[in-house]
Amino acid sequence: MSGTDIGTHGAPELVSDDETREPRRFKVLLHNDNYTTMDFVVHVLRRVFQKSEDEAMRIMFAVHKQGLGMCGIFTAEVAETKVDTVHTMAKDAGFPLRSSLEEV
């Protein structure tokens, strides 16, 4: 995608396709705690991350056994929205489930 920028002398300066960057991407992670039920974690994975039952179970067990599970990789805005959605759902359900982002 090409565009124009104003150069140092006030004239438009072309930006080449070589300078176009991919958007930053982030892993969305779920963190284990001693209170959130496994069923609720599966529910979140299915609803927020559109995971199949099998994949949601696999991620939930990773969270349970390893303390952390990756839900997917997204652009910054999408990842932030998903983290916020997880926190809202957990709070509304009375669980302390935490989610975070990690740049890929």
C-alpha positions, 0 to 999 in steps of 0.5 A: 500500500503506497501513500504520501508523506510530507518531506522535509521541504514540504513536498509530498514524498512517496512511501514505497511498498517495501516500507509497509509493515505487518501489524504487530501481533499478540498472543492472548493468554489465560492464567490459572487460578484456584477458583475459576472452574474448568467449565467456565474456562471452556465456556470462555474459550468457546464463546470469546475465541470460537474454539471447538469443544476439543480445542477448548478442553486442550487449552483449559488443561494446559491452563490447569496443568502448566499455569498458562494457555494460549488462546490465539494470536491477534492484532493489538486491537482485537487482542485487547478487546478479547482480554477485556471481554474475558475479564468482564465475563469472569467478573460478572460470573464471580471468578478471578480468571485473568487474561493477558497479552504477549507480543509475538 
